[in-house]
Amino acid sequence: MKREDKARVIEELAEKLRGNAVVLVDYKGMNVAQSTQLRARSREAGVEFVVAKNTLAQRAANQAGVKGLDEFLVGPTAIAFAEDPVVGAKLMTDFSDEVESFEVKGGILEGGRVMGAEDVVALSKLPGREQLLAQLLGAIQAPLAGLVTVLNAPARNLAITLNQVAEQKNAQA
């Protein structure tokens, strides 16, 4: 690889390391079908899956100001970049459960916080952004629905009372 190409790759990786959540994985032993399947799932989930040389990844991390990746950049390393940290962690952790040779090494949260494999697995068990937003909306909506029910109760009781009065008049007539 030419020096200019290496510099471009380092700059691209550094930019992605600054703005995304990252999961580092060991992909050795994967066959072509498994690799194709992982890349397809990654695209569907909005996760960018990149195989990078460790030296280039280390230089990119240094350029991005991320410290503590040396222990993870040993052996075959691929990097998954995701805007939603839970999505990337969940995808890579699920795939490591399916493929024995595929192993999560660690990760980086936005802001440069380096995590070990255990932290990535714990992150993968959290609900995703969409699910959290739905839960928040439900939490906001529930008290409002209760308020509407309480406010409608007098009108409902009045309607029931008027119906009973009308039935009594009809029965007397």
N, C-alpha and C positions, 0 to 999 in steps of 0.2 A: 504494500500500500504506500502510495506516495505521501510525502510529508504534508502537502496541502490537503489531501484527502483525510489524513489522520487529524489534522487541525480542525477540519470541518466536522468530522464525526465527534470529536471531543467537545466542540462548541454546541452541537445539537444535543448531545447527552447531558451536558451541563445545564442547558436551558430546560430540558425536561426534568432534571433532578431538582431544579429550583421551583418548578410550578406544579408538581404532581406528587401523589403518593406513589411509593415504589415498593415492589416486592422482588427480592433477588432469589432465584431458584437455581438448583443444580439439575440440569436436564439430561445428564449422561444416561445412556441406555434406552432412550426413547427411540421407537422406530418411526418411520415416515408417516404411517397412518396416525399414530398418536400425536406427532408434531402437527400434522394437518388439522386434526381435531382440536387441539389446543389453540391454534391460531384462529380457527373459525369461531370458537367460543369466545376468544378474546375480542375479535371484531364485533361480535353480537353484543358484548357487554360494554363496548367502548373502552377496552383496555388495549394499549399498544404493547405488543410482546416483541422484544428485541434481543438478539444474541449479540453480545459485545465482547471484545477482547478485554481481559482483566486490566491490562496496563492502561488501555484507553479509558475504561470505566473509572479507574483510580484517578487518572489525570482530570477527567471530567468532574469527579466528586471534589477534588481539590479546588478546581476552578469555581465550582458552585458553592464552596465553603462548607461542604459536608465532611465531617470527620468521623472516623471509626468504622470505615467500610473494609479495611484491610483484611480482617478475619473472614469476611464473606466472599472476597474476590480471590478465591483459590479454586482451581479446577474449573470445569465447564460452568459458565455462569450466563444466565439469561435474565433479562430485566423486564418486569411488567410495570408499565406506567399507567396510572389511572387518576382521574380527577377525584373520584369518590374512593377514599382509602378502603372502605369496607368491601366495595365491589372487587377491587383487585385482589385483596387478601382472600376473600371468599372463593373467587375463581381459582386461584393458585392452590389454596388449601384443599378444595374439593378435588382438583385434578391430582394432587399428590396422594389423596386417599385412593384414587382409582388406579394410578400407575405407580408401582412400587419403586421404580428407579428415579422417579421425579421427586425432588425434595425441596422444601422451602428452606432457604438459608437465613433470611432476615428481611428487613425492610427499612424504609425511611418514610416518616410522615412529613407533611408540609412543614416547613420551618427547619428541616434538617435533623429532626430527632431520629436517631438510629435505633432500630428495634431488633431483637433476636427472633428466632423462629417461633418461640413460645408466644411472644407478643403478637406476632402476625396471626397465629392461630387464634388467639384470644380476640383479636380485632375482627377476624372472619366470622365470629359467632355473634357479633353485634348486628342489630337491624340496619339495613341500608338507608340511605338518605331519603328515598321515596317512602319507605315504610315509616321512618321517623316523622316525616311531614304528615302522613296520613294519621298517625297516632296523635300528633299535635292538633290537627284539625278536629279529630274526634273529641279530644279533651276540651277544646274550645266550644265545640258545637253542643256537647251534652248539657252543660248548664243553661245554654240558651233555649234548648228544646224544653227543658224542665220549666224555665220561666214562662215560655209560651203556654205550656199546659196549665200552669197556675193561673195565668192571666185569663185564659179561656174558661176556667172552671165556673166562675159566676155566670157567664153567659150561657154555658151549657146547662147549669142548674136551673136558670130562669126558663130556658126553652123546655126543659123536662117538666117544670112546674106548669107552664102554660099549656103543654100537651095534656097533662093530667086534668087541668081545669076544663079544657075543651072536651075531653072524653067524658067527664062527669056531666057536663051540660048535655051532651049527645045522649047519654044514658038516661037522663031525666026526661028528655023530650020524646 
